Amino acid sequence: MAREYYTITELTREFDISTRTLRFYEDEGLVQPLRRGRTRLFRPSDRHLVKQIMRGKRLGFSINEIREIIQMYKEPPGEAGQLKLLIKRIEEKRGDLRQKRRDLEETLAELDQAEESCVERLAELGVNT
């Protein structure tokens, strides 16, 4: 049977995040727990949103990008629009990561070349490496 509410402690343990992080998501309007006095009560829908936020963070999305995707789900064009936007964002992230990989490979090649030059010069100087 589905639970009606989750406490902040339950969600922080489940998702291995701090209470501060969860409050930040609340301040950013990503989750909107109910308040009973000072106690926050998270609905299953809030729990699902935290799960989506964590997935977005793992994929390298910013809070603003995550908010945009979540917001699209709540309004037209709804889920189909959300999925299309997510695909677009994934393609952008993939492109960014591929560029970073090219940059890293280029830097590694430059480092290899610099090291090789140093080793050659040491050999010319008669120094063993």
N, C-alpha and C positions, 0 to 999 in steps of 0.2 A: 504494500500500500504506500502511496506517495505521502511524503511528509508535508505538513502544512507550512512549517517554518524551520529555518536553520539559524543558529546563533552565529555571531561573528567568529567565535572561537572554533566552531565546527568547520566553517568555510576556510578559515586560515589554515587549519590543520589539513583539511582535505586537499587544498591547492598549494600548500607549502608557501604561503605568503604571509606578510605581517599584517597586523590589524591596521597599521598606518597605510599600507597599500590599499586595503579594502576601503578605508575611509577616503583615500585619494580618489578611487574609482567612484565613490559616492559623490564627493565634491565635484568631480568632473561630469556628473550626471549620467554616468554609465549604468549604475545600479541605483535603485531607489527603495531601500528597505523601509519597512514600517517602523514606527517608533512607539515603544511602550515605555514612557518615562525616558530614561537615558539608555534603555536597551534597544538595540537594533534587531529587528526580526526580518530575516531574508526569506523571501518566497522561493519556491522551486524555480520560477522564472528568473529571479536574481541569480540563483546558483548557476543556471544555464548560461546567463550572460557572463558571469565570472569565468566559466569554462571557455566561452568564446573569446573573451579578452585574453586569457592565458594562451590560447591557441594563436591568436593574432600576434601576441608578443613573441612567441616562439618563432613565428614566421618572419619576424622583424618589422612588423607594422608599428607605426607611432600611435599614440593615444588618439590623436586627431583622425587618423585613418580608420582606426577601430571604431571610433564614435560614428564616423560617416557610414560605415558598413552597418552598424547596429541601427542607426537612425533610419536607414533605407528599409530595413526590415519592418519597422514600425509604421511606415507610411507607404503610399503608392510610390513606386511600382512593386513594393512588397518583396516577397522571397525571390522571384525571378530576377528582379532588378538587383537585389542584393547579391545574388549569385554571379550575375554578369559583372557587377562592379568588383566583386572579389576576384574573379578571373582576371580582370584588367589589372588590378593591384598586384596579383601574383605574377603576372607577366612583367610588370614594371620591376618588382623586387628581383625576379629572376635575371632580368637585364642588368640591374645594379650589381648583383652578385657576380655575374659573368664578367662585368667590367672590372670589378675588384680582383677577381681571379687573374685576369689578364695583367692588371697592374702588379699584382704580387709575383706572378711568373716573370715579368719583365725585371722587377727589382731583384728577384732571386738570381736571374741570369747576370745582372750587373754585379751583384755581390760575388758570384762565382768567378766572373772575369777579373774583378779586383783582387780576389784571393789568388788566382792563378798568376797574375802579374807580380804580386808580392812574393810568391814562391819562386817564380823565375828569377826575380831580382836577388833574392836570398841565395839562390844557386849560383848566380853570377858572382856574388860576394864570397862564395865558398862556405856559406853557412848551411848546415843541415837543418831541415824542418822536422 
